[in-house]
Amino acid sequence: MTQTKHETMKRDKLNDLIRWKNSNTRKPLVIRGARQVGKTWLLKEFGQTHYRKLVYINFENTPNLKQLFSKDLDVKRILSILEIHSGFTITPNDTLIVFDEIQEAPSGLTALKYFCEDAPLLHIIAAGSLLGLSMPNKTSFPVGKVDFTDMYPMSFLEFITALGEDKLSDAIKNRSWEIIDIFHEKLIDYLRTYYYIGGMPEVVQNFINNQKWDEVRLIQHRILNSYEADFSKHAPLEIIPRIRMVWQSIPLQLAKKNKKFIYGAIREGARAKDFELAIQWLVDAGVLLKVHRITKPELPLMAFQDLSAFKLYLLDVGLLSAMVNLDKKAIIQGDKLFLQFKGALTEQYVIEQLQNTKNLHIGYWTNSRNTAEVDFIVQTKTEIIPIEVKAETNLKAKSFKLFCEKYKPKTAIRTSLQKYKHQSWITNIPLYAINNTEL
């Protein structure tokens, strides 16, 4: 595989930040996302490449500034301190102010409201992990005074771009299927590699630099351990054991043929009321993705959510494969261990790609008797699109056909290891291109 340098790593989220910079209705921006998905790297890269001056404050490692907002929220006073700290004169349009790990600074989020009202020309971005979880109850959230965006691990296309395959990534983005088909087997190999490595930037960069699969696993386990440390540090004491139980049950939940979350799989006799808060904490922390059952595939999907039935996925496919200690040979060579877990990894991969690159509402569908299921149902601005996920090349999908015959969706997508193929009622999108479907 082609090696590339860290400075060439590209994140699609950079384009969103450029649009924010140029917007006439720009407000202070809050970037949400789990730890280690690349928020800090992105903000420094954006500030250094699109502004003359970057004033960067990380409140986690700048203890003398943690009380910056505590005395009062006077914007002039705060700016004076930032100028002394950075050595820059802060001017609109050519200065980016970044408040990283803002949850560590009391009243930091509240201060954004006053920047919006009293200094609207300034360009300010705040980022943090566990936002809304580790904040004191008295903190006022600046509703209506900030813009929000969410950040996730690197998508598959970002991954192969980092490996030096930017032309191949562009071909997928441009839907150049004749070119893509020539490199089909190569892309399948990259896909299997991504199942192992995932999209956590530190993991990807280490693999690019060293090509050592064992080091990848060590870093992934370190990230998983850091998440578990966050449970103890930030979660309410009374739900920490339940958070751990939910977290550790995810591989088992996804290994089932029916991937609906079952409380009894956590422990015998477990009930929803015992674990609802723990699940919501993990979702709010950004380390789990939650997908609800949809009772009827109509607009808007949210109106037809069954709140009692849902699936839970990790935020990253590489972390999932690390959690179950899948060996690289199992994935690359497809031995029995991987084959047993392939469906789980593939669904995990697909939900990530949809979540990462599209602003979609995502659910799944089963009939009332749970005898038929469609893996994912997504809502675009104008239509509902069912997506069937196939880990193999066997494309039989009785439930999917029944769904399409009953509801007659305008667009129906199957994603599999097969090449692109458009048929009268269904379009097959290769798994490696699912994050660039026409949604």
C-alpha positions as CSV (number, residue, x, y, z in Angstrom):
1,M,0.0,0.0,0.0
2,T,1.2,3.5,-0.7
3,Q,2.5,5.4,2.2
4,T,1.7,9.1,2.7
5,K,2.7,11.8,5.2
6,H,0.5,13.1,8.0
7,E,0.2,16.5,6.5
8,T,-1.5,15.0,3.4
9,M,-4.3,13.4,5.5
10,K,-7.6,14.9,4.4
11,R,-10.9,15.1,6.2
12,D,-14.1,15.9,4.4
13,K,-15.2,17.9,7.4
14,L,-12.7,20.6,6.3
15,N,-15.1,21.5,3.4
16,D,-17.9,22.1,6.0
17,L,-15.6,24.4,8.0
18,I,-14.8,26.4,4.8
19,R,-18.5,26.8,4.1
20,W,-19.0,28.0,7.7
21,K,-16.2,30.5,7.3
22,N,-17.7,32.0,4.2
23,S,-21.3,32.0,5.5
24,N,-23.1,35.3,5.9
25,T,-25.1,33.9,8.8
26,R,-22.1,32.4,10.6
27,K,-22.3,32.0,14.4
28,P,-19.8,30.5,16.8
29,L,-19.5,26.8,15.8
30,V,-19.5,23.8,18.2
31,I,-18.0,20.6,17.0
32,R,-19.2,17.5,18.8
33,G,-17.6,14.1,18.7
34,A,-16.1,11.3,20.7
35,R,-12.6,11.5,21.9
36,Q,-9.8,10.9,19.3
37,V,-11.9,11.2,16.2
38,G,-9.6,14.0,15.0
39,K,-11.3,17.2,16.1
40,T,-8.0,18.8,17.4
41,W,-6.1,18.0,14.2
42,L,-8.9,19.3,12.0
43,L,-9.2,22.6,13.9
44,K,-5.4,23.3,13.8
45,E,-5.3,22.3,10.1
46,F,-8.2,24.6,9.3
47,G,-6.8,27.5,11.3
48,Q,-3.3,27.2,9.8
49,T,-4.4,26.9,6.2
50,H,-7.4,29.3,6.0
51,Y,-6.5,32.1,8.4
52,R,-3.5,34.4,9.0
53,K,-3.7,33.9,12.7
54,L,-4.8,31.0,14.9
55,V,-5.5,31.5,18.6
56,Y,-5.8,28.0,19.9
57,I,-6.6,27.2,23.5
58,N,-6.9,23.6,24.9
59,F,-8.5,23.9,28.3
60,E,-7.5,20.4,29.2
61,N,-3.8,21.3,29.2
62,T,-3.9,25.0,29.8
63,P,-4.9,25.1,33.5
64,N,-4.2,28.8,34.0
65,L,-7.0,29.6,31.5
66,K,-9.6,27.3,32.8
67,Q,-11.2,30.1,34.8
68,L,-11.2,32.4,31.7
69,F,-15.0,32.7,31.8
70,S,-15.6,32.4,35.5
71,K,-15.3,36.0,36.6
72,D,-17.8,37.4,34.0
73,L,-18.6,36.9,30.3
74,D,-17.4,40.3,29.2
75,V,-16.1,39.8,25.7
76,K,-13.6,42.6,25.7
77,R,-11.9,41.3,28.9
78,I,-11.8,37.7,27.5
79,L,-10.3,38.9,24.2
80,S,-7.6,40.9,26.0
81,I,-6.5,37.8,27.9
82,L,-6.5,35.8,24.7
83,E,-4.3,38.4,22.9
84,I,-1.8,38.4,25.8
85,H,-1.7,34.6,25.9
86,S,-1.3,34.1,22.1
87,G,0.8,37.2,21.3
88,F,-1.6,38.0,18.5
89,T,-3.9,41.0,17.9
90,I,-7.3,39.4,17.3
91,T,-9.0,40.9,14.2
92,P,-12.2,39.7,12.4
93,N,-11.9,37.7,9.2
94,D,-8.2,36.8,9.5
95,T,-8.1,35.3,13.0
96,L,-9.6,32.0,14.1
97,I,-10.2,31.5,17.8
98,V,-10.4,27.8,18.9
99,F,-11.6,26.7,22.3
100,D,-10.7,23.0,22.5
101,E,-12.0,20.7,25.2
102,I,-14.3,23.6,26.2
103,Q,-16.2,21.4,28.7
104,E,-13.2,21.8,31.0
105,A,-13.8,25.6,31.3
106,P,-16.7,26.5,33.5
107,S,-19.2,28.7,31.6
108,G,-17.3,28.2,28.4
109,L,-20.3,27.2,26.3
110,T,-22.4,30.0,27.8
111,A,-19.7,32.5,26.7
112,L,-20.4,31.6,23.1
113,K,-23.8,33.3,23.3
114,Y,-22.1,36.6,24.2
115,F,-19.5,36.3,21.4
116,C,-22.4,35.8,19.1
117,E,-24.2,38.9,20.3
118,D,-21.3,41.2,21.1
119,A,-18.7,40.2,18.6
120,P,-20.5,38.6,15.7
121,L,-17.7,39.2,13.2
122,L,-15.2,37.1,15.1
123,H,-14.6,33.5,13.9
124,I,-14.9,31.2,16.9
125,I,-15.0,27.4,17.0
126,A,-15.4,25.3,20.2
127,A,-14.9,21.6,20.4
128,G,-15.2,19.1,23.1
129,S,-15.7,15.5,24.1
130,L,-18.7,14.4,26.2
131,L,-20.4,17.8,25.7
132,G,-23.6,17.9,27.7
133,L,-22.4,15.0,29.9
134,S,-19.5,16.5,31.8
135,M,-21.0,20.0,32.0
136,P,-22.2,21.3,35.4
137,N,-26.0,21.4,35.7
138,K,-26.0,25.2,36.1
139,T,-24.3,25.7,32.7
140,S,-26.5,27.5,30.3
141,F,-26.4,26.1,26.8
142,P,-26.4,28.8,24.1
143,V,-29.5,27.6,22.2
144,G,-29.9,29.6,18.9
145,K,-26.6,31.4,19.3
146,V,-24.3,28.7,17.9
147,D,-24.0,26.4,15.0
148,F,-23.4,22.7,15.5
149,T,-21.6,20.0,13.5
150,D,-20.8,16.4,14.4
151,M,-17.5,14.6,13.7
152,Y,-17.0,10.9,13.3
153,P,-14.0,8.6,12.6
154,M,-12.6,8.7,9.0
155,S,-14.8,7.3,6.4
156,F,-13.7,4.5,4.0
157,L,-13.0,7.1,1.3
158,E,-11.0,9.3,3.7
159,F,-9.1,6.1,4.6
160,I,-8.1,5.1,1.1
161,T,-7.2,8.8,0.4
162,A,-4.9,8.7,3.4
163,L,-3.3,5.6,1.9
164,G,-2.5,7.6,-1.3
165,E,-5.5,6.4,-3.3
166,D,-7.0,9.9,-3.9
167,K,-7.7,9.2,-7.6
168,L,-9.5,6.0,-6.7
169,S,-11.5,7.9,-4.1
170,D,-12.4,10.6,-6.6
171,A,-13.6,7.9,-9.1
172,I,-16.0,6.6,-6.4
173,K,-17.2,10.1,-5.6
174,N,-17.8,10.8,-9.3
175,R,-19.5,7.4,-9.7
176,S,-17.2,6.4,-12.6
177,W,-18.3,2.8,-12.5
178,E,-16.4,1.7,-15.5
179,I,-13.1,2.8,-13.9
180,I,-14.2,1.5,-10.4
181,D,-15.0,-2.0,-11.8
182,I,-11.4,-2.4,-13.0
183,F,-10.2,-1.9,-9.4
184,H,-13.0,-3.9,-7.8
185,E,-10.8,-6.6,-6.2
186,K,-8.3,-4.0,-5.0
187,L,-11.1,-2.1,-3.3
188,I,-12.4,-5.3,-1.7
189,D,-8.9,-5.8,-0.2
190,Y,-8.9,-2.2,1.1
191,L,-12.4,-2.8,2.6
192,R,-11.2,-5.8,4.5
193,T,-8.2,-3.8,5.8
194,Y,-10.6,-1.0,6.9
195,Y,-12.7,-3.6,8.8
196,Y,-9.5,-4.2,10.9
197,I,-8.1,-0.7,11.1
198,G,-11.2,1.4,11.1
199,G,-11.1,5.2,10.9
200,M,-9.6,6.5,14.2
201,P,-7.0,8.9,12.8
202,E,-4.2,7.9,15.2
203,V,-4.7,4.3,14.2
204,V,-4.8,5.1,10.5
205,Q,-1.7,7.3,10.7
206,N,0.2,4.6,12.6
207,F,-0.6,2.0,10.0
208,I,0.4,4.3,7.2
209,N,3.8,5.1,8.9
210,N,4.6,1.6,10.2
211,Q,2.4,-1.0,8.5
212,K,2.4,-3.0,11.7
213,W,-0.9,-4.6,12.4
214,D,-0.1,-5.5,16.0
215,E,0.6,-1.8,16.8
216,V,-2.8,-0.9,15.4
217,R,-4.4,-3.3,17.8
218,L,-2.5,-1.8,20.8
219,I,-3.6,1.7,19.9
220,Q,-7.2,0.6,19.4
221,H,-7.2,-1.1,22.8
222,R,-5.7,2.0,24.4
223,I,-8.6,4.1,22.9
224,L,-11.1,1.6,24.2
225,N,-9.5,1.8,27.6
226,S,-9.7,5.6,27.5
227,Y,-13.4,5.4,26.8
228,E,-13.9,3.1,29.8
229,A,-11.9,5.6,31.9
230,D,-14.3,8.3,30.8
231,F,-17.2,6.3,32.1
232,S,-15.7,6.4,35.6
233,K,-14.6,10.0,35.4
234,H,-17.7,11.6,33.9
235,A,-20.8,9.3,34.3
236,P,-23.1,9.5,37.3
237,L,-21.7,7.1,39.9
238,E,-24.9,5.0,40.2
239,I,-25.0,4.1,36.5
240,I,-21.3,3.4,35.9
241,P,-21.7,-0.4,36.3
242,R,-24.6,-0.5,33.9
243,I,-22.7,1.6,31.4
244,R,-20.0,-1.0,31.4
245,M,-22.4,-3.8,31.0
246,V,-24.1,-2.2,28.0
247,W,-20.7,-1.4,26.5
248,Q,-19.4,-4.9,26.9
249,S,-22.5,-6.5,25.5
250,I,-22.3,-4.7,22.1
251,P,-20.3,-7.4,20.3
252,L,-22.8,-10.1,21.5
253,Q,-25.8,-8.0,20.5
254,L,-24.3,-7.5,17.0
255,A,-23.3,-11.1,16.6
256,K,-27.0,-12.2,16.8
257,K,-28.8,-12.8,13.5
258,N,-31.5,-10.3,14.7
259,K,-29.4,-7.4,15.8
260,K,-32.2,-5.7,17.8
261,F,-30.8,-4.7,21.2
262,I,-32.0,-7.3,23.8
263,Y,-31.8,-6.3,27.4
264,G,-31.7,-10.0,28.4
265,A,-28.4,-10.4,26.6
266,I,-26.8,-8.0,29.2
267,R,-27.9,-10.2,32.1
268,E,-30.8,-12.5,32.8
269,G,-34.0,-10.6,33.8
270,A,-32.6,-7.2,32.7
271,R,-35.3,-4.6,31.9
272,A,-35.4,-1.4,29.9
273,K,-35.9,0.9,32.9
274,D,-32.6,-0.5,34.4
275,F,-30.5,0.4,31.5
276,E,-32.1,3.3,29.6
277,L,-30.0,6.0,31.3
278,A,-26.8,4.0,30.7
279,I,-27.6,3.6,27.0
280,Q,-28.4,7.2,26.5
281,W,-25.2,8.3,28.3
282,L,-23.2,6.2,25.8
283,V,-25.1,7.6,22.8
284,D,-24.7,11.2,24.1
285,A,-21.0,10.5,24.6
286,G,-20.7,9.7,20.9
287,V,-19.3,6.2,21.4
288,L,-22.5,4.3,20.4
289,L,-24.8,4.9,17.4
290,K,-28.5,4.2,18.0
291,V,-30.9,3.2,15.2
292,H,-34.6,2.9,16.0
293,R,-37.1,0.5,14.4
294,I,-39.5,2.3,11.9
295,T,-43.1,1.1,12.0
296,K,-44.0,2.7,8.6
297,P,-41.6,3.9,5.9
298,E,-43.2,7.3,5.4
299,L,-42.1,10.9,5.7
300,P,-41.1,12.0,8.3
301,L,-39.5,8.9,9.7
302,M,-39.2,10.3,13.2
303,A,-42.9,10.2,13.5
304,F,-42.9,6.5,13.0
305,Q,-40.1,5.5,15.4
306,D,-40.7,2.6,17.7
307,L,-38.8,4.0,20.7
308,S,-38.8,0.6,22.4
309,A,-37.0,-1.2,19.6
310,F,-33.5,-0.3,18.4
311,K,-30.0,-1.5,17.4
312,L,-26.8,-0.2,18.9
313,Y,-23.5,0.1,17.1
314,L,-20.0,1.2,18.1
315,L,-18.7,4.5,16.5
316,D,-15.9,2.6,14.6
317,V,-15.6,-0.7,12.9
318,G,-11.9,-1.1,13.8
319,L,-12.7,-0.7,17.5
320,L,-15.4,-3.3,17.1
321,S,-13.0,-5.8,15.6
322,A,-10.5,-4.9,18.3
323,M,-13.1,-5.4,21.0
324,V,-13.6,-9.1,19.9
325,N,-9.9,-9.5,19.2
326,L,-10.3,-10.5,15.6
327,D,-6.9,-11.5,14.1
328,K,-5.9,-9.8,10.9
329,K,-5.6,-13.2,9.2
330,A,-9.2,-13.9,10.1
331,I,-10.4,-10.8,8.2
332,I,-7.9,-10.7,5.3
333,Q,-8.1,-14.4,4.6
334,G,-11.7,-14.8,5.7
335,D,-11.4,-17.7,8.1
336,K,-14.2,-19.2,10.1
337,L,-14.0,-16.7,13.0
338,F,-14.4,-13.7,10.6
339,L,-17.1,-15.4,8.6
340,Q,-19.2,-15.9,11.8
341,F,-18.9,-12.2,12.6
342,K,-18.8,-10.8,9.1
343,G,-22.4,-9.7,9.1
344,A,-21.9,-7.7,12.3
345,L,-18.8,-5.9,10.9
346,T,-20.5,-5.2,7.6
347,E,-23.6,-3.6,9.2
348,Q,-21.3,-1.7,11.5
349,Y,-19.4,-0.5,8.5
350,V,-22.5,0.6,6.6
351,I,-24.1,2.6,9.4
352,E,-20.8,4.4,9.9
353,Q,-20.5,5.4,6.3
354,L,-24.1,6.6,6.2
355,Q,-23.7,8.5,9.5
356,N,-20.3,9.9,8.6
357,T,-21.0,11.4,5.1
358,K,-24.7,12.1,5.0
359,N,-27.1,14.2,6.9
360,L,-29.7,11.5,7.0
361,H,-32.3,10.2,9.4
362,I,-31.5,6.5,9.7
363,G,-33.7,3.7,11.0
364,Y,-34.5,0.1,10.3
365,W,-37.8,-1.8,9.5
366,T,-39.4,-5.0,10.6
367,N,-43.0,-6.1,10.1
368,S,-45.3,-6.4,13.1
369,R,-44.5,-10.1,13.5
370,N,-40.7,-9.6,13.2
371,T,-40.7,-12.2,10.4
372,A,-39.2,-9.7,7.8
373,E,-36.6,-7.0,8.2
374,V,-34.8,-4.3,6.2
375,D,-31.4,-3.4,7.6
376,F,-31.6,0.3,7.2
377,I,-34.2,2.8,6.1
378,V,-33.0,6.3,5.4
379,Q,-34.8,9.6,4.9
380,T,-33.6,12.2,2.4
381,K,-35.2,15.5,1.8
382,T,-37.7,14.0,-0.5
383,E,-38.0,10.2,-0.1
384,I,-37.6,7.1,1.9
385,I,-34.9,4.7,0.7
386,P,-34.5,1.1,2.0
387,I,-31.0,-0.3,2.2
388,E,-30.2,-4.1,2.3
389,V,-26.8,-5.0,3.6
390,K,-25.1,-8.2,2.3
391,A,-21.7,-9.3,3.7
392,E,-21.4,-11.9,1.0
393,T,-21.9,-12.2,-2.8
394,N,-25.1,-14.2,-2.2
395,L,-27.8,-11.6,-2.9
396,K,-31.0,-13.4,-2.0
397,A,-33.1,-11.1,0.1
398,K,-36.7,-12.3,0.6
399,S,-37.6,-9.7,3.2
400,F,-36.2,-6.9,1.1
401,K,-38.3,-7.9,-2.0
402,L,-41.4,-8.2,0.1
403,F,-40.8,-4.7,1.5
404,C,-40.3,-3.2,-2.0
405,E,-43.4,-5.0,-3.4
406,K,-45.5,-3.7,-0.5
407,Y,-44.3,-0.1,-0.3
408,K,-42.9,0.5,-3.8
409,P,-40.0,2.9,-2.9
410,K,-38.8,5.0,-5.7
411,T,-35.2,4.0,-4.9
412,A,-34.1,0.7,-3.3
413,I,-30.5,0.0,-2.6
414,R,-28.6,-3.3,-1.9
415,T,-25.0,-3.0,-0.8
416,S,-22.7,-6.0,-1.2
417,L,-19.4,-7.3,-2.5
418,Q,-20.8,-7.3,-6.0
419,K,-20.1,-4.6,-8.6
420,Y,-22.4,-1.8,-9.3
421,K,-25.6,-2.9,-11.1
422,H,-28.9,-1.1,-11.7
423,Q,-32.0,-3.2,-12.2
424,S,-35.6,-2.2,-12.6
425,W,-36.5,-2.3,-8.9
426,I,-33.1,-2.3,-7.2
427,T,-29.6,-0.8,-7.5
428,N,-26.6,-2.8,-6.2
429,I,-24.0,-0.5,-4.7
430,P,-20.6,-2.0,-3.8
431,L,-19.9,-1.8,-0.1
432,Y,-16.9,0.4,-0.7
433,A,-19.1,3.0,-2.4
434,I,-22.1,3.0,-0.1
435,N,-21.1,6.4,1.4
436,N,-21.6,8.0,-2.0
437,T,-24.9,6.7,-3.0
438,E,-27.4,9.1,-4.6
439,L,-29.1,9.9,-1.4
